[in-house]
């Protein structure tokens, strides 16, 4: 009976040790590896400019509007990465040429200036608005890229004026004409299809300026807009690259070598501030007006590099050669990769404190296992002894 009790106790203790060991190992793995399925927050996407669309409370199917919307974006990578967005919007009754006062009184007026540490990569404005007829829409996007001189560029592709101005009495002017998928600029497609025009305006008048862009950006505007009769759409997109040259760093090094030699009977008398021309490495301490007399043959040949120090009245004029070395300007490096990718890194970070804690946890687990094995052997030995008795 006693042996059965011992076996039961041994089994209970063994299960307890196994449970503790499993818990310790699990805790160590969580500390060292992390919780499965846990994710690191992704870097925020590059900003997109949205304005003068139905989603921004601009009129959709209603008629008789004068819409004026402008966006200017300045993307820069000359000293870090940044963007400045200036946006204005004005909504008045059709036929009212908006003045600042008119716009300020309009419920749809605003002007905002915002900054970002990322580059603006897309603009979406004036799409699907003022479709009720008798409306006049003016929208403009200007993108300015400030970049180093070594930045490569790519061509600006255009997709505009497709299926626009199809009603009777419509006139169109689109420069350049283009039909390209995934274009840099997509504008004025399917717009002003109701026929006629507004107050003699060109029904569809759309222009893209700028043949290249140094930074990736897409413009999507004035599509499916002013589709009612007697409406007009005028939209422009402009892309400009400003190449900035960084000032070259310079380093200047000056070396002076002088030698003075006296080889005959000389007499030198100095009674006031003295001027000592030197042509070799010399040290001439001058402490004030002095008188020096030499009356015999003498040889003075300084043979080491020395330093000239003046502590009183005196003039020291070095006449030896001078060498100036200028280090050429360095070349700026543009960070590669699309902006705002984050490039990973956060999920691969390491914490030395957590590593130490994990190591201690693993060590404790190993010690617990050894203790469990030892305890089991003792209990087995006691059990055999009881059976022999």
C-alpha positions as CSV (number, residue, x, y, z in Angstrom):
1,X,0.0,0.0,0.0
2,X,2.9,2.3,0.9
3,X,4.5,1.7,-2.5
4,X,1.3,2.6,-4.3
5,X,1.1,5.9,-2.4
6,X,4.7,6.6,-3.2
7,X,4.0,5.9,-6.9
8,X,1.0,8.2,-6.8
9,X,2.9,11.0,-5.2
10,X,5.8,10.5,-7.7
11,X,3.4,10.7,-10.6
12,X,1.7,13.9,-9.2
13,X,5.1,15.5,-8.7
14,X,6.2,14.5,-12.1
15,X,3.1,16.1,-13.7
16,X,3.7,19.2,-11.7
17,X,7.3,19.6,-12.9
18,X,6.3,19.0,-16.5
19,X,3.6,21.7,-16.3
20,X,6.0,24.2,-14.7
21,X,8.7,23.3,-17.3
22,X,6.2,23.8,-20.2
23,X,5.1,27.2,-18.8
24,X,8.7,28.4,-18.4
25,X,9.7,27.4,-22.0
26,X,6.6,29.0,-23.4
27,X,7.3,32.3,-21.6
28,X,10.9,32.2,-22.9
29,X,9.8,31.7,-26.5
30,X,7.3,34.5,-26.2
31,X,10.0,36.9,-24.9
32,X,12.6,35.9,-27.5
33,X,10.4,35.3,-30.6
34,X,7.3,37.4,-29.9
35,X,3.6,36.6,-29.9
36,X,2.6,34.7,-33.1
37,X,0.4,36.8,-35.4
38,X,1.4,40.1,-33.9
39,X,2.1,42.7,-36.5
40,X,4.0,46.0,-36.6
41,X,2.1,49.0,-37.7
42,X,2.8,49.8,-41.3
43,X,4.2,53.2,-42.4
44,X,1.5,55.6,-43.4
45,X,0.8,55.8,-47.1
46,X,2.0,58.8,-49.0
47,X,-0.6,61.6,-48.9
48,X,-3.2,62.0,-51.6
49,X,-4.9,65.4,-52.2
50,X,-8.7,65.2,-52.6
51,X,-10.8,68.3,-53.2
52,X,-13.8,69.6,-55.1
53,X,-15.4,66.2,-55.5
54,X,-18.9,65.1,-54.3
55,X,-17.2,63.4,-51.4
56,X,-15.9,66.8,-50.3
57,X,-19.4,68.3,-50.4
58,X,-19.2,69.9,-53.8
59,X,-22.4,69.9,-55.9
60,X,-23.1,66.8,-57.9
61,X,-26.3,66.8,-59.9
62,X,-27.4,70.3,-59.3
63,X,-27.2,73.0,-62.0
64,X,-26.0,76.6,-62.4
65,X,-22.7,76.6,-60.6
66,X,-19.4,78.5,-61.1
67,X,-16.7,76.2,-59.7
68,X,-13.1,77.3,-59.2
69,X,-10.6,74.9,-57.6
70,X,-6.8,75.1,-57.5
71,X,-4.1,72.9,-55.9
72,X,-0.4,73.7,-55.8
73,X,2.0,71.0,-54.6
74,X,5.7,71.4,-53.8
75,X,7.5,68.2,-53.4
76,X,11.1,68.4,-52.2
77,X,14.0,66.0,-51.6
78,X,16.8,68.6,-51.5
79,X,17.2,68.6,-47.7
80,X,15.1,65.7,-46.5
81,X,11.7,64.7,-47.8
82,X,8.8,67.1,-47.5
83,X,5.7,68.5,-49.3
84,X,3.7,71.6,-49.1
85,X,0.1,71.6,-50.3
86,X,-1.8,74.9,-51.0
87,X,-5.5,74.3,-51.9
88,X,-8.2,76.8,-52.7
89,X,-11.9,76.2,-53.6
90,X,-14.6,78.7,-54.5
91,X,-18.3,77.9,-55.3
92,X,-20.6,80.7,-56.6
93,X,-23.6,81.0,-58.8
94,X,-23.0,80.5,-62.5
95,X,-22.1,83.8,-64.3
96,X,-20.5,85.3,-61.2
97,X,-16.8,85.8,-61.8
98,X,-15.5,85.1,-58.3
99,X,-13.7,87.9,-56.5
100,X,-12.0,87.2,-53.2
101,X,-15.0,88.7,-51.5
102,X,-17.4,86.5,-53.4
103,X,-15.4,83.4,-52.6
104,X,-15.1,84.4,-48.9
105,X,-19.0,84.6,-48.8
106,X,-19.4,81.3,-50.5
107,X,-20.3,78.3,-48.2
108,X,-17.9,76.1,-50.3
109,X,-14.9,78.5,-50.1
110,X,-11.7,77.5,-48.3
111,X,-8.0,78.0,-48.6
112,X,-5.6,75.6,-46.8
113,X,-1.8,75.3,-46.6
114,X,-0.5,72.1,-45.1
115,X,2.9,70.4,-44.8
116,X,3.9,66.8,-44.8
117,X,7.1,64.8,-44.2
118,X,6.1,62.7,-47.2
119,X,5.8,63.4,-50.9
120,X,2.4,63.9,-52.4
121,X,1.9,61.1,-55.0
122,X,-1.6,61.8,-56.4
123,X,-4.2,64.5,-56.8
124,X,-7.9,63.9,-57.3
125,X,-10.2,66.9,-57.9
126,X,-13.2,68.2,-59.8
127,X,-14.5,64.8,-60.8
128,X,-18.3,64.1,-61.3
129,X,-19.5,67.6,-60.2
130,X,-21.9,70.2,-61.6
131,X,-23.7,67.7,-63.8
132,X,-27.1,69.4,-63.8
133,X,-26.4,71.8,-66.7
134,X,-25.6,75.5,-67.1
135,X,-22.4,75.3,-65.1
136,X,-18.9,76.5,-65.6
137,X,-15.9,74.6,-64.1
138,X,-12.3,75.9,-63.7
139,X,-9.8,73.5,-62.1
140,X,-6.0,73.6,-62.0
141,X,-3.2,71.4,-60.5
142,X,0.4,72.6,-60.3
143,X,3.1,70.3,-59.2
144,X,6.6,71.6,-58.4
145,X,9.5,69.1,-57.8
146,X,12.5,70.5,-55.9
147,X,15.3,67.9,-56.5
148,X,19.1,67.7,-56.8
149,X,20.7,68.0,-60.2
150,X,21.5,64.3,-60.4
151,X,17.8,63.2,-60.2
152,X,16.6,61.2,-63.2
153,X,13.3,62.1,-64.8
154,X,10.6,60.2,-66.6
155,X,8.2,61.3,-69.3
156,X,4.7,62.7,-68.5
157,X,2.0,60.6,-70.2
158,X,-1.5,62.0,-70.9
159,X,-5.0,60.6,-71.1
160,X,-7.5,63.4,-71.8
161,X,-10.5,64.6,-73.7
162,X,-11.7,61.1,-74.4
163,X,-15.5,61.1,-75.0
164,X,-15.9,64.8,-74.1
165,X,-17.7,67.6,-75.9
166,X,-19.8,65.2,-77.8
167,X,-23.1,67.1,-77.8
168,X,-24.3,69.4,-80.6
169,X,-22.7,72.8,-80.8
170,X,-19.7,71.8,-78.6
171,X,-16.2,73.0,-79.1
172,X,-13.0,71.4,-77.8
173,X,-9.4,72.4,-77.4
174,X,-7.1,69.7,-75.8
175,X,-3.3,70.0,-75.7
176,X,-1.9,67.5,-76.1
177,X,-4.4,64.8,-77.2
178,X,-3.6,61.5,-75.6
179,X,-5.1,58.1,-74.8
180,X,-2.8,56.3,-72.4
181,X,-3.6,53.7,-69.7
182,X,-2.3,54.6,-66.2
183,X,-1.2,58.0,-67.4
184,X,0.5,60.6,-65.4
185,X,-2.3,63.0,-66.1
186,X,-5.9,61.8,-66.7
187,X,-8.3,64.6,-67.1
188,X,-11.4,65.9,-69.0
189,X,-12.7,62.5,-70.0
190,X,-16.5,62.1,-70.5
191,X,-17.1,65.7,-69.6
192,X,-19.4,68.5,-71.0
193,X,-21.4,66.0,-73.0
194,X,-24.8,67.7,-72.8
195,X,-24.3,69.9,-75.9
196,X,-23.7,73.6,-76.3
197,X,-21.5,75.6,-74.0
198,X,-21.6,78.2,-71.3
199,X,-21.6,81.9,-72.2
200,X,-19.4,81.4,-75.3
201,X,-16.7,79.4,-73.4
202,X,-14.9,76.6,-75.2
203,X,-16.9,73.6,-74.2
204,X,-13.9,71.5,-73.3
205,X,-10.6,73.3,-72.9
206,X,-7.9,71.2,-71.2
207,X,-4.1,71.5,-71.2
208,X,-1.1,69.6,-69.8
209,X,2.2,71.4,-69.4
210,X,5.6,69.8,-68.6
211,X,7.1,67.0,-70.5
212,X,9.0,65.2,-67.6
213,X,8.6,64.7,-63.9
214,X,11.4,63.9,-61.5
215,X,9.2,62.5,-58.7
216,X,6.2,60.1,-59.1
217,X,2.8,61.8,-59.1
218,X,-0.5,61.2,-60.8
219,X,-3.2,63.8,-61.6
220,X,-6.9,62.8,-62.0
221,X,-9.3,65.7,-62.5
222,X,-12.3,67.0,-64.4
223,X,-13.6,63.6,-65.4
224,X,-17.3,63.1,-65.8
225,X,-17.9,66.7,-64.9
226,X,-20.4,69.4,-66.2
227,X,-22.3,66.8,-68.3
228,X,-25.5,68.8,-68.5
229,X,-26.4,71.0,-71.4
230,X,-24.9,74.5,-71.7
231,X,-21.9,73.7,-69.5
232,X,-18.1,74.2,-70.0
233,X,-15.0,72.7,-68.5
234,X,-11.5,74.3,-68.4
235,X,-8.8,72.3,-66.6
236,X,-5.0,72.6,-66.6
237,X,-2.2,70.4,-65.2
238,X,1.4,71.7,-64.9
239,X,4.5,69.8,-63.7
240,X,7.8,71.7,-63.1
241,X,11.2,70.4,-62.1
242,X,13.5,72.7,-60.1
243,X,17.0,71.2,-60.1
244,X,19.0,72.6,-57.1
245,X,22.9,72.3,-56.9
246,X,24.3,71.9,-53.4
247,X,27.2,74.3,-52.5
248,X,30.5,72.4,-52.7
249,X,32.4,71.9,-49.4
250,X,36.0,73.1,-49.5
251,X,39.1,72.4,-47.4
252,X,42.2,74.7,-47.5
253,X,45.7,73.6,-46.3
254,X,48.5,76.2,-46.1
255,X,52.2,75.2,-45.6
256,X,55.0,77.8,-45.2
257,X,58.7,76.9,-45.4
258,X,61.4,79.5,-44.7
259,X,65.3,79.4,-44.3
260,X,67.6,82.1,-42.9
261,X,71.4,81.8,-43.3
262,X,74.2,84.3,-42.3
263,X,77.7,83.5,-43.6
264,X,79.9,86.6,-43.1
265,X,80.8,89.3,-40.6
266,X,77.6,91.0,-39.9
267,X,76.3,93.8,-37.7
268,X,72.7,94.0,-36.9
269,X,71.3,96.8,-34.7
270,X,67.7,96.9,-33.8
271,X,66.5,100.0,-31.9
272,X,62.7,99.8,-32.3
273,X,60.0,97.5,-33.7
274,X,61.8,95.1,-36.1
275,X,60.9,93.4,-39.3
276,X,62.5,90.0,-39.8
277,X,62.1,88.6,-43.3
278,X,62.4,84.8,-43.0
279,X,63.0,82.2,-45.7
280,X,63.3,79.0,-43.7
281,X,61.7,77.4,-40.6
282,X,62.7,79.8,-37.8
283,X,61.6,80.8,-34.3
284,X,61.8,84.5,-33.6
285,X,60.6,85.6,-30.2
286,X,60.3,89.4,-30.1
287,X,59.5,91.0,-26.8
288,X,59.9,94.7,-27.6
289,X,62.5,97.1,-29.0
290,X,65.9,95.3,-28.9
291,X,69.5,95.9,-29.9
292,X,71.6,93.0,-31.3
293,X,75.3,93.4,-32.3
294,X,77.3,90.7,-34.0
295,X,81.0,91.5,-34.6
296,X,82.6,88.3,-36.0
297,X,82.1,85.6,-38.5
298,X,79.1,83.6,-37.7
299,X,77.0,80.9,-39.3
300,X,73.4,80.7,-38.5
301,X,71.7,77.7,-40.0
302,X,68.4,76.6,-38.5
303,X,67.9,73.0,-39.4
304,X,64.5,72.0,-37.9
305,X,60.9,73.1,-38.2
306,X,60.2,75.9,-35.8
307,X,57.4,78.2,-34.8
308,X,57.5,82.0,-34.9
309,X,56.0,83.6,-31.8
310,X,55.5,87.4,-31.4
311,X,54.8,88.7,-27.9
312,X,55.7,92.4,-28.4
313,X,56.0,95.1,-31.1
314,X,57.2,93.5,-34.3
315,X,56.4,92.7,-37.9
316,X,57.0,89.2,-39.3
317,X,56.8,88.8,-43.0
318,X,57.1,85.2,-44.3
319,X,58.4,85.1,-47.9
320,X,58.5,81.4,-48.7
321,X,56.2,79.4,-51.0
322,X,52.6,78.7,-50.0
323,X,50.5,75.6,-51.2
324,X,46.7,75.6,-51.2
325,X,44.8,72.3,-51.7
326,X,41.1,72.3,-52.4
327,X,39.0,69.2,-52.1
328,X,36.4,68.9,-54.9
329,X,32.7,69.0,-54.1
330,X,31.1,65.8,-53.1
331,X,28.2,64.3,-54.9
332,X,24.8,64.2,-53.2
333,X,23.1,60.9,-52.7
334,X,19.4,60.5,-53.3
335,X,17.7,57.9,-51.2
336,X,16.3,55.1,-53.3
337,X,12.9,53.5,-53.1
338,X,9.4,54.8,-53.2
339,X,8.6,57.4,-50.5
340,X,7.0,56.5,-47.4
341,X,7.7,52.7,-47.6
342,X,9.2,52.6,-44.1
343,X,11.7,50.1,-45.4
344,X,10.8,47.7,-42.6
345,X,13.1,47.5,-39.7
346,X,10.7,48.0,-36.8
347,X,9.7,44.3,-36.7
348,X,13.4,43.3,-36.7
349,X,14.4,45.4,-33.7
350,X,16.1,43.7,-30.7
351,X,15.9,44.5,-27.0
352,X,18.9,43.3,-24.9
353,X,16.8,43.3,-21.7
354,X,14.2,40.9,-23.2
355,X,17.1,38.7,-24.5
356,X,18.5,38.5,-21.0
357,X,15.1,37.7,-19.5
358,X,14.5,35.0,-22.1
359,X,18.0,33.5,-21.4
360,X,17.2,33.4,-17.7
361,X,13.8,31.8,-18.4
362,X,15.4,29.1,-20.5
363,X,18.1,28.5,-17.8
364,X,15.3,28.2,-15.2
365,X,13.5,25.8,-17.4
366,X,16.6,23.6,-17.8
367,X,17.2,23.6,-14.0
368,X,13.6,22.6,-13.4
369,X,13.9,19.7,-15.8
370,X,17.1,18.5,-14.1
371,X,15.4,18.7,-10.7
372,X,12.5,16.7,-12.0
373,X,14.7,14.0,-13.4
374,X,16.7,13.8,-10.1
375,X,13.5,13.7,-8.1
376,X,12.1,10.9,-10.3
377,X,15.2,8.8,-9.9
378,X,15.0,9.1,-6.1
379,X,11.4,8.1,-6.0
380,X,12.0,5.1,-8.2
381,X,14.9,4.0,-6.0
382,X,12.7,4.4,-2.9
383,X,10.0,2.3,-4.7
384,X,12.4,-0.5,-5.5
385,X,13.7,-0.6,-1.9
386,X,10.1,-0.8,-0.6
387,X,9.4,-3.8,-2.9
388,X,12.5,-5.6,-1.8
389,X,11.5,-5.3,1.9
